[in-house]
Amino acid sequence: MLVRIQHLLVTGPQQLRVWVTDGSVGERDFAGELSRGGTMAQPLLDPSFFAHVILDYGAPTWPNGYDMAP
């Protein structure tokens, strides 16, 4: 069975809570990863931009095309 993210919620400036198809729920802070920089990651340091996350094929994705592996 393929495990996928089915729902997510922004819980902090760079934090997401995710619900997974296997019934598990987890929370992750991406601040450390995003602070390493890069042109795609830079906009996500702004909490208002980070909050525009959507699920695209099971991957958290932002309007600039930045995505996290599901």
Distance bins in CASP14 RR format, pairs under 12 A and 6 or more apart:
PFRMAT RR
TARGET T0000
AUTHOR 0000-0000-0000
RMODE 2
METHOD distances of the structure
MODEL  1
1 20 0 0 0 0 0 1 0 0 0 0 0
1 21 1 0 0 1 0 0 0 0 0 0 0
1 22 1 0 0 1 0 0 0 0 0 0 0
1 23 0 0 0 0 0 1 0 0 0 0 0
2 20 0 0 0 0 0 1 0 0 0 0 0
2 21 1 0 0 1 0 0 0 0 0 0 0
2 22 0 0 0 0 1 0 0 0 0 0 0
2 57 0 0 0 0 0 1 0 0 0 0 0
2 58 0 0 0 0 0 1 0 0 0 0 0
2 70 0 0 0 0 1 0 0 0 0 0 0
3 18 0 0 0 0 0 1 0 0 0 0 0
3 19 0 0 0 0 0 1 0 0 0 0 0
3 20 1 0 1 0 0 0 0 0 0 0 0
3 21 1 0 1 0 0 0 0 0 0 0 0
3 22 1 0 1 0 0 0 0 0 0 0 0
3 23 0 0 0 0 1 0 0 0 0 0 0
3 24 0 0 0 0 1 0 0 0 0 0 0
3 58 0 0 0 0 0 1 0 0 0 0 0
3 70 0 0 0 0 1 0 0 0 0 0 0
4 18 0 0 0 0 1 0 0 0 0 0 0
4 19 0 0 0 0 0 1 0 0 0 0 0
4 20 1 0 0 1 0 0 0 0 0 0 0
4 21 1 0 1 0 0 0 0 0 0 0 0
4 22 0 0 0 0 1 0 0 0 0 0 0
4 23 0 0 0 0 0 1 0 0 0 0 0
4 24 0 0 0 0 0 1 0 0 0 0 0
4 55 0 0 0 0 1 0 0 0 0 0 0
4 56 0 0 0 0 0 1 0 0 0 0 0
4 57 0 0 0 0 1 0 0 0 0 0 0
4 58 1 0 1 0 0 0 0 0 0 0 0
4 59 0 0 0 0 1 0 0 0 0 0 0
4 60 0 0 0 0 0 1 0 0 0 0 0
4 69 0 0 0 0 0 1 0 0 0 0 0
4 70 1 0 0 1 0 0 0 0 0 0 0
5 16 0 0 0 0 1 0 0 0 0 0 0
5 17 0 0 0 0 0 1 0 0 0 0 0
5 18 1 0 1 0 0 0 0 0 0 0 0
5 19 1 0 0 1 0 0 0 0 0 0 0
5 20 1 0 1 0 0 0 0 0 0 0 0
5 21 1 0 0 1 0 0 0 0 0 0 0
5 22 0 0 0 0 0 1 0 0 0 0 0
5 23 0 0 0 0 0 1 0 0 0 0 0
5 24 0 0 0 0 0 1 0 0 0 0 0
5 25 0 0 0 0 0 1 0 0 0 0 0
5 26 0 0 0 0 1 0 0 0 0 0 0
5 28 0 0 0 0 0 1 0 0 0 0 0
5 53 0 0 0 0 0 1 0 0 0 0 0
5 54 0 0 0 0 0 1 0 0 0 0 0
5 55 1 0 0 1 0 0 0 0 0 0 0
5 56 0 0 0 0 0 1 0 0 0 0 0
5 57 0 0 0 0 1 0 0 0 0 0 0
5 58 1 0 1 0 0 0 0 0 0 0 0
5 59 1 0 0 1 0 0 0 0 0 0 0
5 60 1 0 0 1 0 0 0 0 0 0 0
5 61 0 0 0 0 0 1 0 0 0 0 0
5 67 0 0 0 0 0 1 0 0 0 0 0
5 68 0 0 0 0 1 0 0 0 0 0 0
5 69 0 0 0 0 0 1 0 0 0 0 0
5 70 1 0 1 0 0 0 0 0 0 0 0
6 18 0 0 0 0 1 0 0 0 0 0 0
6 19 1 0 1 0 0 0 0 0 0 0 0
6 20 1 0 0 1 0 0 0 0 0 0 0
6 21 1 0 1 0 0 0 0 0 0 0 0
6 22 0 0 0 0 1 0 0 0 0 0 0
6 23 0 0 0 0 1 0 0 0 0 0 0
6 24 0 0 0 0 0 1 0 0 0 0 0
6 25 0 0 0 0 0 1 0 0 0 0 0
6 55 1 0 0 1 0 0 0 0 0 0 0
6 58 1 0 0 1 0 0 0 0 0 0 0
6 70 0 0 0 0 0 1 0 0 0 0 0
7 16 0 0 0 0 0 1 0 0 0 0 0
7 17 0 0 0 0 1 0 0 0 0 0 0
7 18 1 0 0 1 0 0 0 0 0 0 0
7 19 1 0 1 0 0 0 0 0 0 0 0
7 20 0 0 0 0 1 0 0 0 0 0 0
7 21 0 0 0 0 1 0 0 0 0 0 0
7 23 0 0 0 0 0 1 0 0 0 0 0
7 24 0 0 0 0 0 1 0 0 0 0 0
7 25 0 0 0 0 1 0 0 0 0 0 0
7 26 0 0 0 0 0 1 0 0 0 0 0
7 53 0 0 0 0 0 1 0 0 0 0 0
7 54 0 0 0 0 0 1 0 0 0 0 0
7 55 1 0 0 1 0 0 0 0 0 0 0
7 58 0 0 0 0 0 1 0 0 0 0 0
7 60 0 0 0 0 0 1 0 0 0 0 0
8 15 0 0 0 0 0 1 0 0 0 0 0
8 16 1 0 1 0 0 0 0 0 0 0 0
8 17 1 0 0 1 0 0 0 0 0 0 0
8 18 1 0 1 0 0 0 0 0 0 0 0
8 19 1 0 0 1 0 0 0 0 0 0 0
8 20 0 0 0 0 1 0 0 0 0 0 0
8 25 0 0 0 0 0 1 0 0 0 0 0
8 26 0 0 0 0 1 0 0 0 0 0 0
8 27 0 0 0 0 0 1 0 0 0 0 0
8 28 0 0 0 0 1 0 0 0 0 0 0
8 30 0 0 0 0 0 1 0 0 0 0 0
8 50 0 0 0 0 0 1 0 0 0 0 0
8 51 0 0 0 0 0 1 0 0 0 0 0
8 53 1 0 0 1 0 0 0 0 0 0 0
8 54 0 0 0 0 1 0 0 0 0 0 0
8 55 1 0 0 1 0 0 0 0 0 0 0
8 56 0 0 0 0 0 1 0 0 0 0 0
8 58 0 0 0 0 1 0 0 0 0 0 0
8 59 0 0 0 0 0 1 0 0 0 0 0
8 60 1 0 1 0 0 0 0 0 0 0 0
8 61 0 0 0 0 0 1 0 0 0 0 0
8 62 0 0 0 0 0 1 0 0 0 0 0
8 68 0 0 0 0 0 1 0 0 0 0 0
8 70 0 0 0 0 0 1 0 0 0 0 0
9 15 0 0 0 0 1 0 0 0 0 0 0
9 16 1 0 0 1 0 0 0 0 0 0 0
9 17 1 0 1 0 0 0 0 0 0 0 0
9 18 1 0 0 1 0 0 0 0 0 0 0
9 19 0 0 0 0 1 0 0 0 0 0 0
9 25 0 0 0 0 1 0 0 0 0 0 0
9 26 0 0 0 0 0 1 0 0 0 0 0
9 27 0 0 0 0 1 0 0 0 0 0 0
9 28 0 0 0 0 0 1 0 0 0 0 0
9 51 0 0 0 0 0 1 0 0 0 0 0
9 53 0 0 0 0 1 0 0 0 0 0 0
9 55 0 0 0 0 0 1 0 0 0 0 0
9 60 0 0 0 0 0 1 0 0 0 0 0
10 16 1 0 0 1 0 0 0 0 0 0 0
10 17 0 0 0 0 1 0 0 0 0 0 0
10 18 0 0 0 0 0 1 0 0 0 0 0
10 27 0 0 0 0 0 1 0 0 0 0 0
10 28 0 0 0 0 0 1 0 0 0 0 0
10 29 0 0 0 0 0 1 0 0 0 0 0
10 30 0 0 0 0 0 1 0 0 0 0 0
10 44 0 0 0 0 0 1 0 0 0 0 0
10 47 0 0 0 0 1 0 0 0 0 0 0
10 48 0 0 0 0 0 1 0 0 0 0 0
10 49 0 0 0 0 0 1 0 0 0 0 0
10 50 1 0 0 1 0 0 0 0 0 0 0
10 51 1 0 1 0 0 0 0 0 0 0 0
10 52 0 0 0 0 1 0 0 0 0 0 0
10 53 1 0 0 1 0 0 0 0 0 0 0
10 54 0 0 0 0 0 1 0 0 0 0 0
10 60 0 0 0 0 1 0 0 0 0 0 0
10 62 0 0 0 0 0 1 0 0 0 0 0
11 17 1 0 1 0 0 0 0 0 0 0 0
11 18 0 0 0 0 0 1 0 0 0 0 0
11 25 0 0 0 0 0 1 0 0 0 0 0
11 26 0 0 0 0 1 0 0 0 0 0 0
11 27 1 0 0 1 0 0 0 0 0 0 0
11 28 0 0 0 0 1 0 0 0 0 0 0
11 29 0 0 0 0 1 0 0 0 0 0 0
11 30 0 0 0 0 0 1 0 0 0 0 0
11 47 0 0 0 0 0 1 0 0 0 0 0
11 50 0 0 0 0 0 1 0 0 0 0 0
11 51 0 0 0 0 0 1 0 0 0 0 0
11 53 0 0 0 0 0 1 0 0 0 0 0
12 27 0 0 0 0 1 0 0 0 0 0 0
12 28 0 0 0 0 0 1 0 0 0 0 0
12 29 0 0 0 0 1 0 0 0 0 0 0
12 30 0 0 0 0 1 0 0 0 0 0 0
12 31 0 0 0 0 1 0 0 0 0 0 0
12 47 1 0 0 1 0 0 0 0 0 0 0
12 48 0 0 0 0 0 1 0 0 0 0 0
12 50 0 0 0 0 1 0 0 0 0 0 0
12 51 0 0 0 0 1 0 0 0 0 0 0
12 53 0 0 0 0 0 1 0 0 0 0 0
13 29 0 0 0 0 1 0 0 0 0 0 0
13 30 0 0 0 0 1 0 0 0 0 0 0
13 31 1 0 0 1 0 0 0 0 0 0 0
13 32 0 0 0 0 0 1 0 0 0 0 0
13 34 0 0 0 0 1 0 0 0 0 0 0
13 35 0 0 0 0 0 1 0 0 0 0 0
13 44 0 0 0 0 1 0 0 0 0 0 0
13 45 0 0 0 0 1 0 0 0 0 0 0
13 46 0 0 0 0 1 0 0 0 0 0 0
13 47 1 0 1 0 0 0 0 0 0 0 0
13 48 0 0 0 0 1 0 0 0 0 0 0
13 49 0 0 0 0 0 1 0 0 0 0 0
13 50 1 0 0 1 0 0 0 0 0 0 0
13 51 0 0 0 0 1 0 0 0 0 0 0
14 27 0 0 0 0 0 1 0 0 0 0 0
14 28 0 0 0 0 1 0 0 0 0 0 0
14 29 1 0 0 1 0 0 0 0 0 0 0
14 30 1 0 1 0 0 0 0 0 0 0 0
14 31 1 0 1 0 0 0 0 0 0 0 0
14 32 1 0 0 1 0 0 0 0 0 0 0
14 33 0 0 0 0 1 0 0 0 0 0 0
14 34 1 0 1 0 0 0 0 0 0 0 0
14 35 0 0 0 0 1 0 0 0 0 0 0
14 41 0 0 0 0 1 0 0 0 0 0 0
14 43 0 0 0 0 0 1 0 0 0 0 0
14 44 1 0 0 1 0 0 0 0 0 0 0
14 45 1 0 0 1 0 0 0 0 0 0 0
14 46 0 0 0 0 1 0 0 0 0 0 0
14 47 1 0 0 1 0 0 0 0 0 0 0
14 48 0 0 0 0 0 1 0 0 0 0 0
14 49 0 0 0 0 0 1 0 0 0 0 0
14 50 1 0 1 0 0 0 0 0 0 0 0
14 51 0 0 0 0 1 0 0 0 0 0 0
14 53 0 0 0 0 0 1 0 0 0 0 0
14 60 0 0 0 0 0 1 0 0 0 0 0
14 62 0 0 0 0 0 1 0 0 0 0 0
14 68 0 0 0 0 0 1 0 0 0 0 0
15 26 0 0 0 0 0 1 0 0 0 0 0
15 27 1 0 0 1 0 0 0 0 0 0 0
15 28 1 0 0 1 0 0 0 0 0 0 0
15 29 1 0 1 0 0 0 0 0 0 0 0
15 30 1 0 0 1 0 0 0 0 0 0 0
15 31 1 0 0 1 0 0 0 0 0 0 0
15 32 0 0 0 0 0 1 0 0 0 0 0
15 33 0 0 0 0 0 1 0 0 0 0 0
15 34 0 0 0 0 0 1 0 0 0 0 0
15 44 0 0 0 0 0 1 0 0 0 0 0
15 47 0 0 0 0 1 0 0 0 0 0 0
15 50 0 0 0 0 1 0 0 0 0 0 0
15 51 0 0 0 0 0 1 0 0 0 0 0
15 53 0 0 0 0 0 1 0 0 0 0 0
15 60 0 0 0 0 0 1 0 0 0 0 0
16 25 0 0 0 0 0 1 0 0 0 0 0
16 26 0 0 0 0 1 0 0 0 0 0 0
16 27 1 0 0 1 0 0 0 0 0 0 0
16 28 1 0 1 0 0 0 0 0 0 0 0
16 29 0 0 0 0 1 0 0 0 0 0 0
16 30 1 0 0 1 0 0 0 0 0 0 0
16 31 0 0 0 0 0 1 0 0 0 0 0
16 33 0 0 0 0 0 1 0 0 0 0 0
16 34 0 0 0 0 0 1 0 0 0 0 0
16 44 0 0 0 0 0 1 0 0 0 0 0
16 50 0 0 0 0 1 0 0 0 0 0 0
16 51 0 0 0 0 0 1 0 0 0 0 0
16 53 1 0 0 1 0 0 0 0 0 0 0
16 54 0 0 0 0 0 1 0 0 0 0 0
16 55 0 0 0 0 0 1 0 0 0 0 0
16 59 0 0 0 0 0 1 0 0 0 0 0
16 60 1 0 0 1 0 0 0 0 0 0 0
16 61 0 0 0 0 0 1 0 0 0 0 0
16 62 0 0 0 0 0 1 0 0 0 0 0
16 68 0 0 0 0 1 0 0 0 0 0 0
16 70 0 0 0 0 0 1 0 0 0 0 0
17 24 0 0 0 0 0 1 0 0 0 0 0
17 25 1 0 0 1 0 0 0 0 0 0 0
17 26 1 0 1 0 0 0 0 0 0 0 0
17 27 1 0 1 0 0 0 0 0 0 0 0
17 28 0 0 0 0 1 0 0 0 0 0 0
17 29 0 0 0 0 0 1 0 0 0 0 0
17 53 0 0 0 0 0 1 0 0 0 0 0
17 60 0 0 0 0 0 1 0 0 0 0 0
18 24 0 0 0 0 1 0 0 0 0 0 0
18 25 1 0 0 1 0 0 0 0 0 0 0
18 26 1 0 1 0 0 0 0 0 0 0 0
18 27 1 0 0 1 0 0 0 0 0 0 0
18 28 1 0 0 1 0 0 0 0 0 0 0
18 30 0 0 0 0 0 1 0 0 0 0 0
18 53 0 0 0 0 0 1 0 0 0 0 0
18 55 0 0 0 0 1 0 0 0 0 0 0
18 58 0 0 0 0 1 0 0 0 0 0 0
18 59 0 0 0 0 0 1 0 0 0 0 0
18 60 1 0 0 1 0 0 0 0 0 0 0
18 68 0 0 0 0 1 0 0 0 0 0 0
18 70 0 0 0 0 1 0 0 0 0 0 0
19 25 1 0 1 0 0 0 0 0 0 0 0
19 26 1 0 0 1 0 0 0 0 0 0 0
19 27 0 0 0 0 0 1 0 0 0 0 0
19 55 0 0 0 0 0 1 0 0 0 0 0
19 58 0 0 0 0 0 1 0 0 0 0 0
20 26 1 0 0 1 0 0 0 0 0 0 0
20 27 0 0 0 0 0 1 0 0 0 0 0
20 28 0 0 0 0 0 1 0 0 0 0 0
20 55 0 0 0 0 0 1 0 0 0 0 0
20 58 0 0 0 0 1 0 0 0 0 0 0
20 70 0 0 0 0 1 0 0 0 0 0 0
21 55 0 0 0 0 0 1 0 0 0 0 0
21 58 0 0 0 0 1 0 0 0 0 0 0
21 70 0 0 0 0 0 1 0 0 0 0 0
28 34 0 0 0 0 0 1 0 0 0 0 0
28 53 0 0 0 0 0 1 0 0 0 0 0
28 60 0 0 0 0 1 0 0 0 0 0 0
28 68 0 0 0 0 1 0 0 0 0 0 0
28 69 0 0 0 0 0 1 0 0 0 0 0
29 35 0 0 0 0 0 1 0 0 0 0 0
29 50 0 0 0 0 0 1 0 0 0 0 0
30 36 0 0 0 0 0 1 0 0 0 0 0
30 37 0 0 0 0 0 1 0 0 0 0 0
30 41 0 0 0 0 1 0 0 0 0 0 0
30 44 1 0 0 1 0 0 0 0 0 0 0
30 45 0 0 0 0 1 0 0 0 0 0 0
30 47 0 0 0 0 0 1 0 0 0 0 0
30 50 0 0 0 0 1 0 0 0 0 0 0
30 53 0 0 0 0 0 1 0 0 0 0 0
30 60 0 0 0 0 1 0 0 0 0 0 0
30 62 0 0 0 0 0 1 0 0 0 0 0
30 66 0 0 0 0 0 1 0 0 0 0 0
30 67 0 0 0 0 0 1 0 0 0 0 0
30 68 1 0 0 1 0 0 0 0 0 0 0
31 37 0 0 0 0 0 1 0 0 0 0 0
31 41 0 0 0 0 0 1 0 0 0 0 0
31 44 0 0 0 0 1 0 0 0 0 0 0
31 45 0 0 0 0 1 0 0 0 0 0 0
31 47 0 0 0 0 0 1 0 0 0 0 0
31 50 0 0 0 0 1 0 0 0 0 0 0
32 41 0 0 0 0 1 0 0 0 0 0 0
32 44 0 0 0 0 0 1 0 0 0 0 0
32 45 0 0 0 0 0 1 0 0 0 0 0
33 40 0 0 0 0 0 1 0 0 0 0 0
33 41 1 0 0 1 0 0 0 0 0 0 0
33 44 0 0 0 0 1 0 0 0 0 0 0
33 45 0 0 0 0 0 1 0 0 0 0 0
33 66 0 0 0 0 0 1 0 0 0 0 0
33 68 0 0 0 0 1 0 0 0 0 0 0
33 69 0 0 0 0 0 1 0 0 0 0 0
34 40 0 0 0 0 1 0 0 0 0 0 0
34 41 1 0 1 0 0 0 0 0 0 0 0
34 42 0 0 0 0 1 0 0 0 0 0 0
34 43 0 0 0 0 1 0 0 0 0 0 0
34 44 1 0 1 0 0 0 0 0 0 0 0
34 45 1 0 1 0 0 0 0 0 0 0 0
34 46 0 0 0 0 0 1 0 0 0 0 0
34 47 0 0 0 0 0 1 0 0 0 0 0
34 49 0 0 0 0 0 1 0 0 0 0 0
34 50 0 0 0 0 1 0 0 0 0 0 0
34 62 0 0 0 0 0 1 0 0 0 0 0
34 66 0 0 0 0 1 0 0 0 0 0 0
34 68 0 0 0 0 0 1 0 0 0 0 0
35 41 0 0 0 0 1 0 0 0 0 0 0
35 42 0 0 0 0 1 0 0 0 0 0 0
35 44 0 0 0 0 1 0 0 0 0 0 0
35 45 1 0 0 1 0 0 0 0 0 0 0
36 42 0 0 0 0 0 1 0 0 0 0 0
36 44 0 0 0 0 0 1 0 0 0 0 0
36 45 0 0 0 0 0 1 0 0 0 0 0
37 43 0 0 0 0 0 1 0 0 0 0 0
37 44 0 0 0 0 1 0 0 0 0 0 0
37 45 0 0 0 0 1 0 0 0 0 0 0
37 66 0 0 0 0 0 1 0 0 0 0 0
38 44 0 0 0 0 1 0 0 0 0 0 0
38 45 0 0 0 0 0 1 0 0 0 0 0
38 64 0 0 0 0 0 1 0 0 0 0 0
38 66 0 0 0 0 1 0 0 0 0 0 0
39 45 0 0 0 0 0 1 0 0 0 0 0
39 64 0 0 0 0 1 0 0 0 0 0 0
39 65 0 0 0 0 0 1 0 0 0 0 0
39 66 0 0 0 0 1 0 0 0 0 0 0
40 49 0 0 0 0 0 1 0 0 0 0 0
40 61 0 0 0 0 0 1 0 0 0 0 0
40 62 0 0 0 0 1 0 0 0 0 0 0
40 63 0 0 0 0 0 1 0 0 0 0 0
40 64 1 0 0 1 0 0 0 0 0 0 0
40 65 1 0 0 1 0 0 0 0 0 0 0
40 66 1 0 1 0 0 0 0 0 0 0 0
40 67 0 0 0 0 1 0 0 0 0 0 0
40 68 0 0 0 0 0 1 0 0 0 0 0
41 49 0 0 0 0 0 1 0 0 0 0 0
41 50 0 0 0 0 0 1 0 0 0 0 0
41 62 0 0 0 0 1 0 0 0 0 0 0
41 64 0 0 0 0 1 0 0 0 0 0 0
41 65 0 0 0 0 0 1 0 0 0 0 0
41 66 1 0 0 1 0 0 0 0 0 0 0
41 67 0 0 0 0 0 1 0 0 0 0 0
41 68 0 0 0 0 0 1 0 0 0 0 0
42 49 0 0 0 0 1 0 0 0 0 0 0
42 50 0 0 0 0 0 1 0 0 0 0 0
42 62 0 0 0 0 0 1 0 0 0 0 0
42 64 0 0 0 0 1 0 0 0 0 0 0
42 66 0 0 0 0 1 0 0 0 0 0 0
43 49 1 0 1 0 0 0 0 0 0 0 0
43 50 0 0 0 0 1 0 0 0 0 0 0
43 51 0 0 0 0 0 1 0 0 0 0 0
43 52 0 0 0 0 1 0 0 0 0 0 0
43 53 0 0 0 0 0 1 0 0 0 0 0
43 62 1 0 0 1 0 0 0 0 0 0 0
43 63 0 0 0 0 1 0 0 0 0 0 0
43 64 1 0 1 0 0 0 0 0 0 0 0
43 65 0 0 0 0 1 0 0 0 0 0 0
43 66 1 0 0 1 0 0 0 0 0 0 0
44 50 1 0 1 0 0 0 0 0 0 0 0
44 51 0 0 0 0 1 0 0 0 0 0 0
44 52 0 0 0 0 1 0 0 0 0 0 0
44 53 0 0 0 0 1 0 0 0 0 0 0
44 60 0 0 0 0 0 1 0 0 0 0 0
44 61 0 0 0 0 0 1 0 0 0 0 0
44 62 1 0 0 1 0 0 0 0 0 0 0
44 63 0 0 0 0 0 1 0 0 0 0 0
44 64 0 0 0 0 1 0 0 0 0 0 0
44 65 0 0 0 0 0 1 0 0 0 0 0
44 66 1 0 0 1 0 0 0 0 0 0 0
44 67 0 0 0 0 0 1 0 0 0 0 0
44 68 0 0 0 0 1 0 0 0 0 0 0
45 62 0 0 0 0 0 1 0 0 0 0 0
45 66 0 0 0 0 0 1 0 0 0 0 0
46 52 0 0 0 0 1 0 0 0 0 0 0
46 62 0 0 0 0 0 1 0 0 0 0 0
46 63 0 0 0 0 0 1 0 0 0 0 0
46 64 0 0 0 0 0 1 0 0 0 0 0
47 53 0 0 0 0 0 1 0 0 0 0 0
48 62 0 0 0 0 0 1 0 0 0 0 0
48 63 0 0 0 0 0 1 0 0 0 0 0
49 62 1 0 0 1 0 0 0 0 0 0 0
49 63 1 0 0 1 0 0 0 0 0 0 0
49 64 0 0 0 0 1 0 0 0 0 0 0
49 65 0 0 0 0 0 1 0 0 0 0 0
49 66 0 0 0 0 1 0 0 0 0 0 0
50 60 0 0 0 0 1 0 0 0 0 0 0
50 61 0 0 0 0 0 1 0 0 0 0 0
50 62 1 0 0 1 0 0 0 0 0 0 0
50 63 0 0 0 0 0 1 0 0 0 0 0
50 64 0 0 0 0 0 1 0 0 0 0 0
50 66 0 0 0 0 1 0 0 0 0 0 0
50 68 0 0 0 0 0 1 0 0 0 0 0
51 60 0 0 0 0 0 1 0 0 0 0 0
51 62 0 0 0 0 1 0 0 0 0 0 0
51 63 0 0 0 0 0 1 0 0 0 0 0
52 60 0 0 0 0 0 1 0 0 0 0 0
52 61 0 0 0 0 1 0 0 0 0 0 0
52 62 1 0 0 1 0 0 0 0 0 0 0
52 63 1 0 1 0 0 0 0 0 0 0 0
52 64 0 0 0 0 1 0 0 0 0 0 0
52 65 0 0 0 0 0 1 0 0 0 0 0
52 66 0 0 0 0 0 1 0 0 0 0 0
53 59 0 0 0 0 1 0 0 0 0 0 0
53 60 1 0 1 0 0 0 0 0 0 0 0
53 61 1 0 0 1 0 0 0 0 0 0 0
53 62 1 0 1 0 0 0 0 0 0 0 0
53 63 0 0 0 0 1 0 0 0 0 0 0
53 64 0 0 0 0 0 1 0 0 0 0 0
53 65 0 0 0 0 0 1 0 0 0 0 0
53 66 0 0 0 0 1 0 0 0 0 0 0
53 67 0 0 0 0 1 0 0 0 0 0 0
53 68 0 0 0 0 1 0 0 0 0 0 0
54 60 1 0 0 1 0 0 0 0 0 0 0
54 61 1 0 1 0 0 0 0 0 0 0 0
54 62 1 0 0 1 0 0 0 0 0 0 0
54 63 0 0 0 0 1 0 0 0 0 0 0
54 65 0 0 0 0 0 1 0 0 0 0 0
54 66 0 0 0 0 0 1 0 0 0 0 0
54 67 0 0 0 0 1 0 0 0 0 0 0
54 68 0 0 0 0 0 1 0 0 0 0 0
55 61 1 0 0 1 0 0 0 0 0 0 0
55 62 0 0 0 0 0 1 0 0 0 0 0
55 67 0 0 0 0 1 0 0 0 0 0 0
55 68 0 0 0 0 0 1 0 0 0 0 0
55 70 0 0 0 0 1 0 0 0 0 0 0
56 62 0 0 0 0 1 0 0 0 0 0 0
56 63 0 0 0 0 0 1 0 0 0 0 0
56 65 0 0 0 0 1 0 0 0 0 0 0
56 66 0 0 0 0 0 1 0 0 0 0 0
56 67 1 0 0 1 0 0 0 0 0 0 0
56 68 0 0 0 0 0 1 0 0 0 0 0
56 70 0 0 0 0 1 0 0 0 0 0 0
57 67 0 0 0 0 1 0 0 0 0 0 0
57 68 0 0 0 0 0 1 0 0 0 0 0
57 69 0 0 0 0 0 1 0 0 0 0 0
57 70 1 0 0 1 0 0 0 0 0 0 0
58 67 0 0 0 0 1 0 0 0 0 0 0
58 68 0 0 0 0 1 0 0 0 0 0 0
58 69 0 0 0 0 1 0 0 0 0 0 0
58 70 1 0 1 0 0 0 0 0 0 0 0
59 65 0 0 0 0 0 1 0 0 0 0 0
59 66 0 0 0 0 0 1 0 0 0 0 0
59 67 1 0 1 0 0 0 0 0 0 0 0
59 68 1 0 1 0 0 0 0 0 0 0 0
59 69 1 0 0 1 0 0 0 0 0 0 0
59 70 1 0 1 0 0 0 0 0 0 0 0
60 66 0 0 0 0 1 0 0 0 0 0 0
60 67 1 0 0 1 0 0 0 0 0 0 0
60 68 1 0 1 0 0 0 0 0 0 0 0
60 69 0 0 0 0 1 0 0 0 0 0 0
60 70 1 0 0 1 0 0 0 0 0 0 0
61 67 1 0 1 0 0 0 0 0 0 0 0
61 68 1 0 0 1 0 0 0 0 0 0 0
61 69 0 0 0 0 0 1 0 0 0 0 0
61 70 0 0 0 0 1 0 0 0 0 0 0
62 68 0 0 0 0 1 0 0 0 0 0 0
END
